[in-house]
Each structure stands twice: as C-alpha cells, then as structure tokens.
C-alpha cells in the first residue's frame, strides 16, 4: 500500500480466508487499532487482520484522513475534505483485498471515530466495498440517500460519548433504514468516546450470529447464500 502505514496483525490461511481491515481515530496510528485487531484475530484465526494508518501527519502526533483547521467547521467544508481523500481510502481497501486474495463479500471494515466516519462515507459511494462494517463511535458527515444491502452495518456507540454524541448513531440508523440499508445499533450505557470489551463482544457476536438481510432476500428468491461472508453459514 503506497504511502500508507499499516500493521499486519494476522496472516490469513485456509481455502477461503476472510479479511478484517481496521481504521483508527484522528491523532492515533495503526498500532493503536492493531491492539483491537487482536480480538478479531483470536475469534477468526484463519482471517487476515490488517490495521491501516491514515496519511496526514499531525503536529501533535499521530495522523488523520482529514483535518478541520477551524473548530466546528461546516458540514460542507468537511465533506469536501472527505471527498478529496475518499479515493485513496477506497483504493487502500481494494489493495488490501487484492494482496490478501479476499473478496469484498468476505471483508469486514472496522473503524473507530474518524476511521468510522471514513468507512460510512466510503460506503455511500461504493456499492460493494465490504460485506460487513463495524462502526465504533462513528457518524455520517452528511446523510446517505441510498444504501446497498451488500454491506451490513453494525453501529456500536457509547451513551456518554462527548466527542461524537449518541444522536449521530441514532440518526445513522434512521437514515440507513430509510435509504434501504441493513443496519443494527447497540448503545453501551455510560461509555464515553472509547472502545471497551463490551463493545468488542457485541461486534464479534454480530459477525458470528447476525444474518445479513441479503441472505433472507436470496432465500426468498430460492438462491443459496455465498459461503465467504464473515459469519458461519447456516
């Protein structure tokens, strides 16, 4: 991945490996999310697990995908910055998939804070980027107008998040449902802007047990679901 730092948490193995790509918050680096990636590697021992860094170095340390120099920058200004960097973001995911030999359907994107923002914004413009998305403490910068059932989105948010208030996750769930998407929302009581063990357990449970809506649609049409998604097949 040119110009992008990353940590390979776990090498995949087996005939049908899966891929987990993790994205950190602004001001961190891929090593921070690599620690979170260990949880997913443990429960999916045959999967590739990669923690990806963002490209813009910050004066205070760490890096980011976009920077709002003005506090409380307008949605329009922030959207312009997101749109400028989105091609690199999606290219990074595609390169991970190509290098690991894993399809989008067998890919799960996992983000925290700005990493989650980038995933949600990328999924607005990419119909098939990943089969699953785990969104810790994330938000849309602007509401989606359409959503694909190709990606099941799991929103996990702290009740006491002071940086990205809970209302953003509630809005995201509503917008996705209205746009025809496939979404779940779990709210963790008294949790601030953070990932805790309860949130990770919820994410792992969804990956293993929550059946994507597209499977029900395929079954209604007499089709068998694909066997490379990031949940055990039923």
N, C-alpha and C positions, 0 to 999 in steps of 0.2 A: 504494500500500500504506500504509494509515493507520498511523501511529506506528512504522513500520519503516523504518530507513535502508537504502538499497541502492545498488549501483553497477551501471549498465548497461555491461557490458564490451563487448558487441557486439549490434547490432541485427540481427535475423533478416531473411531475404529469400527470395524464391522461392515457388513454389506450395505447398510442403509443408515449412515450416520446422520445425526441432527446437528444443528448449529445454533449457538446462543451468542449474540453479539450485544455487548454491554456498553452503555454510554454514560459518562459521569456528568456531574453538575459543573457549572461555571466556577473556575478557581481551583478545581481539582485536576487530577491526571489519571491515566488509565490504571495505575496501580491501586487507586482507591476502590474502583469498581471491580478490580480483579479479586479483591477480598470477598465481595458479594458473589462473584462468579464461582468461587469455591463451593458455595452451597448448591448451585445448579450442577456443577461438575459431579458432586457427590451423588446426587439423585439421578443423574443421567450420565453414567460412566462411559458410555460409548459416544458421547457427543463432543463436538468441537465447542470450546468455550473461549471467546476472544473478547478482551476489554480494549476498546478503541479510545484513543485520545483525540481531543479537539485541536484545531490547527492554529488558533490565535493565542500567542503567549500574553500573559497579563503581567503588568508591572508589579502587582502584589504577590505574584506567584501563581502557579497553575496555568490553565489555559481555558479557552472558551470557543464556541462555534460562532457567537456573535456578541458584540458589546454595545450596550446603550450608554453612550457617554453622558447623556443628560438624564438625571433622575426622572422617573415617571415618564419616559419617552412615549410618544403616541403609538397606538397600535399600528398606524400606517408606517411610521419610521421603522419600527421593529420588524414589521412584515417585509419591508424592503431588504433589510439586512438578512433575514432568514431566507428569503427567496434567492439572494445572491449566493449564499453558501450551500443551499439545498443540493445543487448538482454534485458537489464534492461529497456531501453526506451520503446521498444515494449511491454514488459511484463506489464509495468505501464499502458499503454493504454488499453491492454486487461483486466487488473484488474479493471480499471475504467468502462469499458463496462460491465463486469460481475457483479460488485457491483451495478451498476445502472440499469441493466437489459435491456441494449440498444445494438442493433446490430451494427456491423461495418458500414453497409449501412446508418444508422441513426446517425453516428458520424461525427463531423467536428473537425479537428485539427487546432488550431490557434497558430502560432508562431511568435516571433519577434527575429531577429538577430540570435544568436546561437540556440534559440528554433526553428526557421525556418529551419536552417541548419539540425538539427536533424530530423525534420519531412521529409524533402526532401530525406535525406539519408535513413531513415527508409522505405519510400515508394519505394525505389529502390529494396528492398529485400522482401517486404511484398506485395503480390498481392491484398489482401483485408484487409486493416487496418482501413480505413475510407472512407466514401463516398465523403467527401469534405476536402480540405486543404486550409486554408488562410495563405499565406506566406508574412508576413510583413518584408521587408528589409532582405531577405534571399538569399541563394546561394547554389548550389551544391559544394561539395568539389571535386568531380570527376563526369564526365558526365554519365548520365544513358544510358544504351544500349537498354533497353526495358522499356516500361511504360504500365500500365494497365488502361483501360477505367473505371475500377471500382472506381477510385478516380479522381474527377475533381479538378484541382489545380488552385488556383487564386493567381497570383503574384501581389503584390502591393509594389511599390518601389519609394523612393524619388529621384528626378532628381539630387539633390546635396548631395547624401549620400557619406560621406567621408570615412566611415568605411568599408562598402560593396558597392563599386561603382556600378552604374546602369548597367554597362556592364554585371555583373553577372546575373542579372534578365533577360536581353535580351538573354544571352546565354542559360539560363534555359528554356526560352520559345522555343527557336530554337531546343534545344536538345529534349525537350518533344514532340514537333511536329514531329521531325524526328523519334523518338522512338515509335510513335503511341499513344501518350498520349492525354489527354484532358486538355487544359490549356488556361487561359486568362492572360493578362498582362496589368496593369494600372500603368502609370507613373504620379507621382504627382509633378508638377512644383515647383522648389525652395525648396523642402522639404529635410532636411538633414537626418541623421540616426535617425528616430523617427516615431512614430505613431501619426497621427493627426486626427481630426474629419472628414476630407475629406476622409482619408483612411478607417476609420471605416464605413462611409456611403457607400463607394464603396463595402466593404466586405459584408455589410448587403444586399445591392442591389443584389449582385451576389447570395447570399444564397437564396434570395426570388424569383429572376426572371430568373437567368441563368439556362437554361435546360441542364443537362449533356448530352454529346454525346451518352452515352449508351442508353438513352431513345429513341433517334432517331433510333439507331440500333435495339432496341427491337420493335419499331413501324414498321420498315421496314420488320421485321420477323413476324408481326402480334401478338406480345406479348404486354400485358399491363405493364406499369412500376410499380415497387413496390411503396407502399404508405407510406414508412417510411423514405424517404430521407429528407434532411434539406431544402427543398423548398416546397411551397404549390403545390399540384398536379394540373395538368391542364386536 
